[in-house]
Amino acid sequence: MHWLNNTKQFFEKFSKSAALILGGLSTAALPPYYFLPLLVFAFAGLMFLLLTSPSPKKAFALGYWFGFGHFACGLFWINHALMTDLPRLGWLIPFCLAGSGGFFGLFTAFPALFCRFFSGVWSKLLAFAAAWTFFEWIRSFIFSGFPWNLLGTVWAFSDNAIQAASVFGTYGLSLLTVVAAGAWGIPLFRPERKNLLAAFLVSLLLPALLFTYGSLRLNRHARETFSDINIRIVQPAIPQQLKWHKEMLENNLQAYIEASIRNIPSQTNMVIWGETANPFVLSLQPQYLDWLLQAVPTDGYLITGALDYLYDGNKWRPVNAMQALDRKGVAASYSKSHLVPFGEYIPLRSYLPASLKPVTNVIADFISGTGPATVSLPQIPPFGTLICYEIIFPAAVTDPQQRPEWLINLTNDGWYGDSAGPHQHLIAARMRAVEEGLTIVRAANSGISALISKTGVVLRSLPLNVSGTLDFALPEKLSVPTPYSRYHNLTVMLLCLFALTTAFWLSKHSL
């Protein structure tokens, strides 16, 4: 066991650096990479460090540096948005990198501190997993929220493995993932046969349960029949550098229109464009309405992302909107309610320079809408609209007063190039489909556009950065009730409570 003692001494000497590296390595298990062995290595290493840490202060620091590496690497794709306008935004890249790790690292530091108050090795693991999950939930709403890269998404390589999100949400999958991966840190710290056997059983049993439940659920909903509601998604893949170029605005709109009507099936009921596909404000530039009406199918609708402006009594403020057009004009609309910090508005505006503009470079911060809303159009099943990253928020994607039968997600991931961001955004949509039991139609300017079933299975899609159209019929059964859609995060809190209760019991027995 001489090698084990040397390993312990090395980790103890360079514990903070090791935690930082382990946190960075753990992101290799996230979409679109799914390198799960590194996740086991990272969380086993973190648990080993926490078990050897001599004080709560040291545990907090280890958790913080692990989180710094995890979030700085996991959110690196955000810098692609800054690279679209390097002269104006390039200087922000190092601040973005340090800020994402520096701030979100706290969401790992507190779980690491929390588990120090439990006495047994297995109780510490369960306490850490429950606290990790709890802080993922907090991350979904604090300072407007940013629940990107929830750890449970590491299972999205398999349609089977993510079906448990219909019961416990993605947060619940995160808890199970921390337990399964972190279990190997215990025999590393205390190399006893019983700990080695327990780690093996835990890391084998939990994934086996996920796959078994998922297989049964998918088999129950395997037969997919399709309705007579036909849809065309238009994905022009316009580069972000050209999307808002003044001389290109009309050409870009014309490209959308031509793709919408070219060889369109006669039975098409709805054409869907991505976020801000129409750059012209119809309330101020009504001459462009006639352009848009060309893309409206006969007796159907055009769903487009659009800009609008409202006067707040002081200045004109932009609105990121969805507009549904029939042959007469705008039949329905929705305003994005969950705005992107620094992208669409500047947090703590009164404390920052007035010259600092959002990344989108609009004349003022966007105005937010009032929250999820269900849109009802004649001959179309009622649907909810989510613009861009509104889709990443568990338990916050449907109107609680009028639940929709399906969801439309309009987005523009062209900001993020061929990075991990667009792939992870698609995974977020798939997770919401499983959680809510709702079919999702996703239209993206540059991809990945997709038809996602109520069980999170991608039925049809257009690849990233490919120009084209996607024609399909909506499934006949658009939704299925799920425990998570009914109780939302109550199921997650109950799972955390069960983990903590078990941790207390194990702590009393020093296990």
For each residue, the residues with C-beta under 8 A, 3 or more apart:
1: 4 5 191
2: 5 6
3: 6 7
4: 1 7 8 188 191
5: 1 2 8 9
6: 2 3 9 10
7: 3 4 10 11 188
8: 4 5 11 12 48 52
9: 5 6 12 13
10: 6 7 13 14 18
11: 7 8 14 15 18 45 48 49 52
12: 8 9 15 52
13: 9 10
14: 10 11 17 18
15: 11 12 18 19 49 52 53 58 62
16: 19 20 61 62 65
17: 14 20 21 65
18: 10 11 14 15 21 22 45 49
19: 15 16 22 23 45 46 49 62 63 65 66 69
20: 16 17 23 24 65 66 68 69
21: 17 18 24 25 69
22: 18 19 25 26 41 42 43 45 46 49 66 69
23: 19 20 26 27 42 46 65 66 67 68 69 70 71 73 108
24: 20 21 27 69 70 72 73
25: 21 22 28 38 41 42 69
26: 22 23 29 38 39 42 43 66 69 70
27: 23 24 30 33 70 73 74 149
28: 25 33 35 38 39
29: 26 33 34 35 36 38 39 42 154
30: 27 33 34 74 149 153 154 420 424
31: 34 153 154 156 157 420 423 424 427
32: 420 423 424 427
33: 27 28 29 30 420
34: 29 30 31 154 156 157
35: 28 29 38 39
36: 29 39 40 154
37: 40 41
38: 25 26 28 29 35 41 42
39: 26 28 29 35 36 42 43 154 177 181
40: 36 37 43 44 180 181 184 203
41: 22 25 37 38 44 45
42: 22 23 25 26 29 38 39 45 46 66 181
43: 22 26 39 40 46 47 178 181 182 184 185
44: 40 41 47 48 181 182 183 184 185 188
45: 11 18 19 22 41 42 48 49 185 188
46: 19 22 23 42 43 49 50 62 63 66 112 182 185
47: 43 44 50 51 124 125 128 182 183 184 185 186 188 189
48: 8 11 44 45 51 52 185 188 189
49: 11 15 18 19 22 45 46 52 53 62
50: 46 47 53 59 62 63 112 115 116 124 128 185
51: 47 48 121 124 185 186 189 190
52: 8 11 12 15 48 49 189
53: 15 49 50 58 59 62 116
54: 58
55: 58 59 116
56: 59 60 113 116 117
57: 60 61
58: 15 53 54 55 61 62
59: 50 53 55 56 62 63 112 113 115 116
60: 56 57 63 64 109 110 112 113
61: 16 57 58 64 65 109
62: 15 16 19 46 49 50 53 58 59 65 66 112
63: 19 46 50 59 60 66 67 105 108 109 110 111 112 113
64: 60 61 67 68 105 106 108 109 112
65: 16 17 19 20 23 61 62 68 69 105
66: 19 20 22 23 26 42 46 62 63 69 70 105 108 112
67: 23 63 64 70 71 101 104 105 106 107 108 109
68: 20 23 64 65 71 72 101 102 105
69: 19 20 21 22 23 24 25 26 65 66 72 73 101
70: 23 24 26 27 66 67 73 74 101 104 105 108
71: 23 67 68 74 75 100 101 103 104 105 107 149
72: 24 68 69 75 76 97 98 100 101
73: 23 24 27 69 70 76
74: 27 30 70 71 148 149
75: 71 72 78 100 104 148 149
76: 72 73 79 97 419 420
77: 80 416 419 420 421 424
78: 75 81 82 96 100 416 421
79: 76 82 83 93 96 97
80: 77 83 84 415 416 417 419 421
81: 78 84 89 343 359 415 416
82: 78 79 85 86 89 90 92 93 96 359
83: 79 80 86 89 90 93 417
84: 80 81 89 240 241 415
85: 82 88 89 90 361
86: 82 83 89 90
87: 90
88: 85 361
89: 81 82 83 84 85 86 92 93 359
90: 82 83 85 86 87 93
91: 94 95
92: 82 89 95 96
93: 79 82 83 89 90 96 97
94: 91 97 98
95: 91 92 98 99
96: 78 79 82 92 93 99 100
97: 72 76 79 93 94 100 101
98: 72 94 95 101 102
99: 95 96 102 103
100: 71 72 75 78 96 97 103 104
101: 67 68 69 70 71 72 97 98 104 105
102: 68 98 99 105
103: 71 99 100 106
104: 67 70 71 75 100 101 107 108 139 146
105: 63 64 65 66 67 68 70 71 101 102 108 109
106: 64 67 103 109 110
107: 67 71 104 110 111 135 136 138 139
108: 23 63 64 66 67 70 104 105 111 112 132 135
109: 60 61 63 64 67 105 106 112 113
110: 60 63 106 107 113 114 131 135
111: 63 107 108 114 115 128 131 132 134 135
112: 46 50 59 60 62 63 64 66 108 109 115 116 128
113: 56 59 60 63 109 110 116
114: 110 111 117 127 128 131
115: 50 59 111 112 118 124 125 127 128 131
116: 50 53 55 56 59 112 113 124
117: 56 114 127
118: 115 123 124 127 503 504 506 507
119: 123 507 510
120: 123 124 506 507 509 510 511
121: 51 124 125 186 189 190 195 511
122: 125 126 186 198 503 506 511
123: 118 119 120 126 127 502 503 504 505 506 507 511
124: 47 50 51 115 116 118 120 121 127 128 503
125: 47 115 121 122 128 129 178 179 182 183 185 186
126: 122 123 129 130 179 499 500 502 503 506
127: 114 115 117 118 123 124 130 131 499 500 503
128: 47 50 111 112 114 115 124 125 131 132 178 182
129: 125 126 132 133 175 176 178 179 182 499
130: 126 127 133 134 175 496 497 499 500 503
131: 110 111 114 115 127 128 134 135
132: 108 111 128 129 135 136 151 174 175 178
133: 129 130 136 137 171 172 174 175 178 492 495 496
134: 111 130 131 137 138 496
135: 107 108 110 111 131 132 138 139
136: 107 132 133 139 140 147 150 151 171 174
137: 133 134 140 141 147 171 489 492
138: 107 134 135 141 142
139: 104 107 135 136 142 145 146 147
140: 136 137 145 146 147 393 394 396
141: 137 138 144 145
142: 138 139 145
143: 146 341 347
144: 141 338 339 341 347
145: 139 140 141 142 338 393
146: 104 139 140 143 341 392
147: 136 137 139 140 150 392 393 394
148: 74 75 389 392 424 428
149: 27 30 71 74 75 153 424
150: 136 147 153 170 171 173 174 394 431
151: 132 136 154 173 174 177 178
152: 155 162 165 169 170 171 172 173 174 176 177 431
153: 30 31 149 150 156 170 173 424 427 428 431
154: 29 30 31 34 36 39 151 157 177
155: 152 158 161 162 173 177 210
156: 31 34 153 161 162 427 430 431
157: 31 34 154 161
158: 155 161 162 211 214
159: 162 163 214 218 455 456 457
160: 163 210 211 214 215 218
161: 155 156 157 158 164 207 210 211 214
162: 152 155 156 158 159 165 173 214 430 431 434 456
163: 159 160 166 210 213 214 217 218 434 455 456
164: 161 167 168 172 173 176 209 210 213 214
165: 152 162 168 169 170 172 173 431 434 435 456 484
166: 163 217 434 435 437 455 482 483 484 485
167: 164 172 482 483 484 491
168: 164 165 171 172 173 175 484 491 492 495
169: 152 165 172 173 394 395 435 484 488 489 491 492
170: 150 152 153 165 173 174 394 431 435
171: 133 136 137 150 152 168 174 175 394 489 492
172: 133 152 164 165 167 168 169 175 176 491 492 495
173: 150 151 152 153 155 162 164 165 168 169 170 176 177 210
174: 132 133 136 150 151 152 170 171 177 178
175: 129 130 132 133 168 171 172 178 179 492 495 496 499
176: 129 152 164 172 173 179 180 206 210
177: 39 151 152 154 155 173 174 180 181
178: 43 125 128 129 132 133 151 174 175 181 182
179: 125 126 129 175 176 182 183 202 206 499
180: 40 176 177 183 202 203 206 207
181: 39 40 42 43 44 177 178 184 203
182: 43 44 46 47 125 128 129 178 179 185 186
183: 44 47 125 179 180 186 198 199 202 203
184: 40 43 44 47 181 187 188 199 203
185: 43 44 45 46 47 48 50 51 125 182 188 189
186: 47 51 121 122 125 182 183 189 190 195 198 199
187: 184 190 191 192 195 196 198 199
188: 4 7 44 45 47 48 184 185 191
189: 47 48 51 52 121 185 186
190: 51 121 186 187 195
191: 1 4 187 188 195 196
192: 187 195 196
193: 196 197
194: 197 198
195: 121 186 187 190 191 192 198 199
196: 187 191 192 193 199 200
197: 193 194 200 201
198: 122 183 186 187 194 195 201 202
199: 183 184 186 187 195 196 202 203
200: 196 197 203 204
201: 197 198 204 205
202: 179 180 183 198 199 205 206
203: 40 180 181 183 184 199 200 206 207
204: 200 201 207 208
205: 201 202 208 209
206: 176 179 180 202 203 209 210
207: 161 180 203 204 210 211
208: 204 205 211 212
209: 164 205 206 212 213
210: 155 160 161 163 164 173 176 206 207 213 214
211: 158 160 161 207 208 214 215
212: 208 209 215 216
213: 163 164 209 210 216 217
214: 158 159 160 161 162 163 164 210 211 217 218
215: 160 211 212 218 219
216: 212 213 219 220
217: 163 166 213 214 220 221 455
218: 159 160 163 214 215 221 222 455 457
219: 215 216 222
220: 216 217
221: 217 218 224 453 454 455 480
222: 218 219
223:
224: 221 453 459 475 477
225: 475 476 477
226: 472 473 474 475 476
227: 473 474 475 476
228: 267 473
229: 269 270 380 381 473 474
230: 265 267 268 269 270 471 472 473 474
231: 268 269 270 271 272 441 451 471 472 473 474
232: 260 264 265 268 270 271 272 297 469 470 471
233: 271 272 441 443 449 462 469 470
234: 256 259 260 271 272 273 274 277 443 469
235: 274 443 444 445 446 447 449 462 466 467 468 469 470
236: 252 255 256 259 445 467
237: 414 445 446 447 465 466 467
238: 242 243 252 255 414 445 446
239: 242 243 414 446
240: 84 243 412 414 415 446
241: 84 245
242: 238 239 245 248 252
243: 238 239 240 248 252 276 279 412 414 445
244: 249 279 361
245: 241 242 248 249
246: 249
247: 251
248: 242 243 245 251 252
249: 244 245 246 252 253 279 280
250: 253 254
251: 247 248 254 255
252: 236 238 242 243 248 249 255 256 279
253: 249 250 256 257 277 278 279 280 288 291 292
254: 250 251 257 258 291
255: 236 238 251 252 258 259
256: 234 236 252 253 259 260 273 277 278 295 304
257: 253 254 260 261 291 292 294 295
258: 254 255 261 262
259: 234 236 255 256 262 467 468 469
260: 232 234 256 257 264 271 273 294 295 302 469
261: 257 258 264 294 295
262: 258 259 469
263:
264: 232 260 261 268 271 297 471
265: 230 232 268 471
266: 298
267: 228 230
268: 230 231 232 264 265 271 297 300 471
269: 229 230 231 297 299 300 301 379 380
270: 229 230 231 232 297 300 301 302 303 380
271: 231 232 233 234 260 264 268 295 296 297 300 301 302 303
272: 231 232 233 234 302 303 304 408 410 441 443
273: 234 256 260 277 278 295 302 303 304 305 410 443
274: 234 235 277 305 410 411 412 443 444 445 449
275: 305 320 387 388 410 411 412 444 445
276: 243 279 305 306 307 320 412
277: 234 253 256 273 274 304 305 306 410 445
278: 253 256 273 282 288 292 304 305 306 307 323
279: 243 244 249 252 253 276 307
280: 249 253 285 288 307
281: 284 285 306 307 308 309
282: 278 285 286 288 289 292 306 308 323 330
283: 286 308 309
284: 281 309
285: 280 281 282 288
286: 282 283 289
287: 290 291
288: 253 278 280 282 285 291 292
289: 282 286 292 293 329
290: 287 293 294
291: 253 254 257 287 288 294
292: 253 257 278 282 288 289 295 296 302 304 325
293: 289 290 296 325 327 329
294: 257 260 261 290 291
295: 256 257 260 261 271 273 292 302
296: 271 292 293 300 301 302 325 326 327
297: 232 264 268 269 270 271 300 301 302
298: 266 327
299: 269 379
300: 268 269 270 271 296 297 326
301: 269 270 271 296 297 324 325 326 331 377 380
302: 260 270 271 272 273 292 295 296 297 324 325
303: 270 271 272 273 322 323 324 325 408 410 443
304: 256 272 273 277 278 292 322 323 325 410
305: 273 274 275 276 277 278 320 321 322 387 410 412
306: 276 277 278 281 282 321 322 323
307: 276 278 279 280 281 318 319 320 321
308: 281 282 283 318 319 321 333 335
309: 281 283 284 316 317 318 319
310: 316 317 319 367
311: 315 316 317
312: 315 316 317 367
313:
314:
315: 311 312 363 364
316: 309 310 311 312 363 364
317: 309 310 311 312 364 365 366 367
318: 307 308 309 362 363 364 366 367
319: 307 308 309 310 335 336 366 367 369
320: 275 276 305 307 335 336 339 344 366 387 388
321: 305 306 307 308 333 334 335 336 387
322: 303 304 305 306 333 334 336 385 387 408 410
323: 278 282 303 304 306 330 332 333
324: 301 302 303 330 331 332 333 375 377
325: 292 293 296 301 302 303 304 329 330 331
326: 296 300 301 329 331 377
327: 293 296 298
328: 331
329: 289 293 325 326
330: 282 323 324 325 333
331: 301 324 325 326 328 377
332: 323 324 375 376 377
333: 308 321 322 323 324 330
334: 321 322 369 373 375 385 387
335: 308 319 320 321 367 368 369 370
336: 319 320 321 322 339 344 366 368 369 387 388 390
337: 368 369 370 371 372 390
338: 144 145 368 389 390 393 396
339: 144 320 336 343 344 345 365 366 368
340: 343 344 345 388 389
341: 143 144 146 344 345 346 347
342: 345 346 347 358 359
343: 81 339 340 358 359 360
344: 320 336 339 340 341 358 360 362 365 366
345: 339 340 341 342 349 358 365 366 368
346: 341 342 349 352 356 357 358 365
347: 143 144 341 342
348: 351 352
349: 345 346 352 365
350:
351: 348
352: 346 348 349 356
353: 356
354:
355:
356: 346 352 353
357: 346 361 362
358: 342 343 344 345 346 361 362 365 366
359: 81 82 89 342 343 415
360: 343 344 366
361: 85 88 244 357 358
362: 318 344 357 358 365 366
363: 315 316 318
364: 315 316 317 318
365: 317 339 344 345 346 349 358 362
366: 317 318 319 320 336 339 344 345 358 360 362
367: 310 312 317 318 319 335
368: 335 336 337 338 339 345
369: 319 334 335 336 337 373
370: 335 337 373
371: 337 399
372: 337 384 386 390 396 397 398 399 400
373: 334 369 370 384 385 399
374: 382 383 384 398 399 402 403 404
375: 324 332 334 382 383 384 385 404
376: 332 380 382
377: 301 324 326 331 332 380
378:
379: 269 299
380: 229 269 270 301 376 377 383
381: 229 404 405 406 474 478
382: 374 375 376 402 404 405
383: 374 375 380 404 405 406 407 408
384: 372 373 374 375 397 398 399 404 406 407 408
385: 322 334 373 375 407 408 409 410
386: 372 390 391 397 407 408 409 410
387: 275 305 320 321 322 334 336 390 409 410 411
388: 275 320 336 340 391 410 411 412
389: 148 338 340 392 411 425 428
390: 336 337 338 372 386 387 393 396 397 409
391: 386 388 397 407 409 411 425 428 429 432 440 442
392: 146 147 148 389 425 428
393: 140 145 147 338 390 396 397
394: 140 147 150 169 170 171 397 431 432 435 488 489
395: 169 435 484 488 489
396: 140 338 372 390 393
397: 372 384 386 390 391 393 394 407 432 436
398: 372 374 384 403 404 407 436 438 485
399: 371 372 373 374 384 402 403 404
400: 372 403
401:
402: 374 382 399
403: 374 398 399 400 485
404: 374 375 381 382 383 384 398 399 407 438
405: 381 382 383 438 439 478 479
406: 381 383 384 438 439 440 441 474 478 479
407: 383 384 385 386 391 397 398 404 432 433 436 438 439 440 441
408: 272 303 322 383 384 385 386 440 441 442 443
409: 385 386 387 390 391 429 440 441 442 443
410: 272 273 274 275 277 303 304 305 322 385 386 387 388 443 444
411: 274 275 387 388 389 391 425 442 443 444 445
412: 240 243 274 275 276 305 388 415 444 445 446
413: 416 421 422 425 444 445 446 447 448 464
414: 237 238 239 240 243 417 445 446
415: 80 81 84 240 359 412 421
416: 77 78 80 81 413 419 421 422
417: 80 83 414
418: 422 464 465
419: 76 77 80 416 422
420: 30 31 32 33 76 77 423 424
421: 77 78 80 413 415 416 424 425
422: 413 416 418 419 425 426 444 446 447 448 464
423: 31 32 420 426 427 448 464
424: 30 31 32 77 148 149 153 420 421 427 428
425: 389 391 392 411 413 421 422 428 429
426: 422 423 429 430 442 448 450 458
427: 31 32 153 156 423 424 430 431
428: 148 153 389 391 392 424 425 431 432
429: 391 409 425 426 432 433 440 442 450 452
430: 156 162 426 427 433 434 440 452 456 458
431: 150 152 153 156 162 165 170 394 427 428 434 435 456
432: 391 394 397 407 428 429 435 436 438 440
433: 407 429 430 436 437 438 439 440 452 453 454 455 456
434: 162 163 165 166 430 431 437 455 456 482
435: 165 166 169 170 394 395 431 432 482 484 485
436: 397 398 407 432 433 479 482 484 485
437: 166 433 434 454 455 479 480 481 482 485
438: 398 404 405 406 407 432 433 454 478 479 485
439: 405 406 407 433 451 452 453 454 474 475 478 479
440: 391 406 407 408 409 429 430 432 433 450 451 452
441: 231 233 272 406 407 408 409 450 451 452 474
442: 391 408 409 411 426 429 448 449 450 451 452
443: 233 234 235 272 273 274 303 408 409 410 411 449
444: 235 274 275 410 411 412 413 422 447 448 449
445: 235 236 237 238 243 274 275 277 411 412 413 414
446: 235 237 238 239 240 412 413 414 422 464 465
447: 235 237 413 422 444 462 463 464 465 466
448: 413 422 423 426 442 444 461 462 463 464
449: 233 235 274 442 443 444 461 462 470
450: 426 429 440 441 442 458 459 460 461 462 470
451: 231 439 440 441 442 458 459 460 461 470 472 474
452: 429 430 433 439 440 441 442 456 457 458 459
453: 221 224 433 439 456 457 458 459 475
454: 221 433 437 438 439 475 477 478 479 480
455: 159 163 166 217 218 221 433 434 437 480
456: 159 162 163 165 430 431 433 434 452 453
457: 159 218 452 453
458: 426 430 450 451 452 453 461
459: 224 450 451 452 453 472 475
460: 450 451 470 472
461: 448 449 450 451 458 470
462: 233 235 447 448 449 450 466 468 470
463: 447 448 466
464: 413 418 422 423 446 447 448
465: 237 418 446 447
466: 235 237 447 462 463
467: 235 236 237 259
468: 235 259 462
469: 232 233 234 235 259 260 262
470: 232 233 235 449 450 451 460 461 462
471: 230 231 232 264 265 268
472: 226 230 231 451 459 460
473: 226 227 228 229 230 231
474: 226 227 229 230 231 381 406 439 441 451 478
475: 224 225 226 227 439 453 454 459 478
476: 225 226 227
477: 224 225 454 480
478: 381 405 406 438 439 454 474 475
479: 405 406 436 437 438 439 454
480: 221 437 454 455 477
481: 437 485 486
482: 166 167 434 435 436 437 485 486
483: 166 167 486 487 491
484: 165 166 167 168 169 395 435 436 487 488 491
485: 166 398 403 435 436 437 438 481 482 488
486: 481 482 483
487: 483 484 490 491
488: 169 394 395 484 485 491
489: 137 169 171 394 395 492 493
490: 487 493 494
491: 167 168 169 172 483 484 487 488 494 495
492: 133 137 168 169 171 172 175 489 495 496
493: 489 490 496 497
494: 490 491 497 498
495: 133 168 172 175 491 492 498 499
496: 130 133 134 175 492 493 499 500
497: 130 493 494 500 501
498: 494 495 501 502
499: 126 127 129 130 175 179 495 496 502 503
500: 126 127 130 496 497 503 504
501: 497 498 504 505
502: 123 126 498 499 505 506
503: 118 122 123 124 126 127 130 499 500 506 507
504: 118 123 500 501 507 508
505: 123 501 502 508 509
506: 118 120 122 123 126 502 503 509 510 511
507: 118 119 120 123 503 504 510 511
508: 504 505
509: 120 505 506
510: 119 120 506 507
511: 120 121 122 123 506 507
